[in-house]
Amino acid sequence: MHSDKRLSWALCLLRLSVSLVMLMWTLDKFLRPEHSAGVFAHFYAVTWLGAPALQVIGALELLLLLAFVIGFARRFSYGAVLMLHTGSTVASWHQYLHPFEQVNLLFFGAWPMLAACAALYLLRDSDRLTIDGMRHAARTRSTHRSTI
């Protein structure tokens, strides 16, 4: 397999795995709004969010996640996912100082995911197995044909 194809598949797998994690966090806002409200209160000091507000946030996240998973508007969608995950990783700073208390060790899994989000953003133009990547390839083929 050519290296461009291997890179495309690697980026696709990263995008799908990041999407799976983010989907679980998004679904939590609908299925367990009290848990999500507790997360916002504990990590972001936002105490006023109720179920309706969390459902709006969840709906917006679902739209972003859909754009991200299909690779639509990659600069925006990949960048927004990177910013959201950066915020959640940094907001958990206290857990990193006490890794062996409770379940804090699990928070360290956020770092490889943050690296995956950064890699996806930095390599977004090489992520060809996407809506934007396929449109770019189609434009390139039609431009190439018209110059022949």
C-alpha positions as CSV (number, residue, x, y, z in Angstrom):
1,M,0.0,0.0,0.0
2,H,1.3,3.4,-1.0
3,S,2.4,5.7,1.9
4,D,-0.4,8.3,1.1
5,K,-3.0,5.6,1.5
6,R,-1.5,4.3,4.7
7,L,-1.5,7.9,6.1
8,S,-5.1,8.3,5.0
9,W,-6.2,5.1,6.7
10,A,-4.2,6.0,9.9
11,L,-5.9,9.4,10.1
12,C,-9.3,7.9,9.5
13,L,-8.8,5.4,12.3
14,L,-7.6,8.2,14.6
15,R,-10.7,10.3,13.7
16,L,-13.1,7.4,14.3
17,S,-11.5,6.5,17.7
18,V,-11.6,10.2,18.8
19,S,-15.2,10.4,17.6
20,L,-16.2,7.3,19.6
21,V,-14.9,8.9,22.9
22,M,-16.5,12.2,22.1
23,L,-19.8,10.5,21.2
24,M,-19.9,8.9,24.7
25,W,-19.3,12.3,26.4
26,T,-22.0,13.8,24.2
27,L,-24.5,11.1,24.9
28,D,-23.9,11.5,28.6
29,K,-25.4,14.9,28.3
30,F,-28.7,13.4,27.1
31,L,-28.7,10.1,29.1
32,R,-27.3,11.3,32.4
33,P,-27.7,15.1,32.6
34,E,-27.1,15.1,36.3
35,H,-23.7,13.5,35.8
36,S,-22.8,16.0,33.1
37,A,-24.0,18.9,35.3
38,G,-21.7,17.5,38.0
39,V,-18.8,17.4,35.6
40,F,-19.4,21.0,34.5
41,A,-19.7,22.1,38.2
42,H,-16.6,20.2,39.3
43,F,-14.2,20.9,36.5
44,Y,-15.4,24.2,35.0
45,A,-17.1,25.8,38.0
46,V,-20.3,26.1,35.9
47,T,-23.1,25.3,38.4
48,W,-26.2,26.6,36.6
49,L,-26.6,24.1,33.8
50,G,-29.8,22.1,33.9
51,A,-31.0,19.3,31.6
52,P,-32.4,21.7,28.9
53,A,-29.1,23.6,28.6
54,L,-27.1,20.3,28.6
55,Q,-29.3,19.0,25.8
56,V,-28.6,22.1,23.7
57,I,-24.9,21.7,24.3
58,G,-25.2,18.0,23.5
59,A,-27.1,18.8,20.2
60,L,-24.4,21.3,19.2
61,E,-21.7,18.8,20.1
62,L,-23.5,16.1,18.0
63,L,-23.5,18.5,15.0
64,L,-19.8,19.2,15.5
65,L,-19.0,15.5,15.9
66,L,-20.9,14.7,12.7
67,A,-18.8,17.2,10.8
68,F,-15.7,15.9,12.4
69,V,-16.4,12.2,11.8
70,I,-17.2,12.7,8.1
71,G,-14.4,15.2,7.7
72,F,-16.5,18.2,6.7
73,A,-15.0,21.7,7.1
74,R,-11.9,20.1,8.5
75,R,-10.1,23.3,9.6
76,F,-13.2,24.3,11.7
77,S,-14.4,20.9,12.9
78,Y,-10.9,19.4,13.6
79,G,-9.9,22.7,15.3
80,A,-13.0,22.8,17.4
81,V,-12.6,19.2,18.6
82,L,-8.9,20.0,19.4
83,M,-9.9,23.1,21.4
84,L,-12.7,21.2,23.3
85,H,-10.5,18.3,24.2
86,T,-7.6,20.7,25.1
87,G,-10.0,22.5,27.5
88,S,-11.2,19.3,29.1
89,T,-7.6,18.0,29.5
90,V,-6.3,21.2,31.1
91,A,-9.4,21.4,33.3
92,S,-8.5,18.1,34.9
93,W,-5.1,19.4,36.0
94,H,-5.7,18.5,39.7
95,Q,-6.2,14.8,38.8
96,Y,-2.7,14.8,37.3
97,L,-1.1,15.9,40.5
98,H,-2.7,13.0,42.4
99,P,-2.5,10.1,39.9
100,F,-2.9,7.3,42.4
101,E,-6.0,8.6,44.2
102,Q,-9.4,7.2,43.2
103,V,-9.7,6.8,39.4
104,N,-7.3,9.7,38.6
105,L,-4.9,7.4,36.7
106,L,-7.6,7.1,34.0
107,F,-7.3,10.9,33.3
108,F,-3.9,10.3,31.8
109,G,-5.6,8.7,28.8
110,A,-6.6,12.2,27.8
111,W,-3.1,13.0,26.7
112,P,-2.7,10.5,23.8
113,M,-6.2,11.5,22.7
114,L,-5.1,15.2,22.8
115,A,-2.1,14.2,20.7
116,A,-4.4,12.4,18.2
117,C,-6.6,15.5,18.0
118,A,-3.5,17.7,17.4
119,A,-2.2,15.3,14.7
120,L,-5.6,15.3,13.0
121,Y,-5.7,19.1,12.9
122,L,-2.1,19.4,11.7
123,L,-2.5,16.7,9.0
124,R,-6.1,17.6,8.1
125,D,-5.2,18.2,4.4
126,S,-3.7,14.7,4.2
127,D,-6.9,13.1,5.7
128,R,-8.3,12.1,2.3
129,L,-11.0,9.6,3.5
130,T,-13.3,12.5,4.3
131,I,-16.1,14.5,2.6
132,D,-13.6,17.4,2.0
133,G,-10.9,15.0,0.9
134,M,-13.1,13.4,-1.7
135,R,-14.3,16.7,-3.0
136,H,-10.7,17.9,-3.3
137,A,-9.8,14.7,-5.2
138,A,-12.7,15.2,-7.5
139,R,-11.8,18.8,-8.2
140,T,-8.2,17.8,-8.8
141,R,-9.3,15.1,-11.3
142,S,-11.6,17.5,-13.2
143,T,-8.9,20.2,-13.3
144,H,-6.3,17.6,-14.5
145,R,-8.7,16.4,-17.2
146,S,-9.4,19.9,-18.4
147,T,-5.7,20.7,-18.9
148,I,-5.1,17.6,-21.0
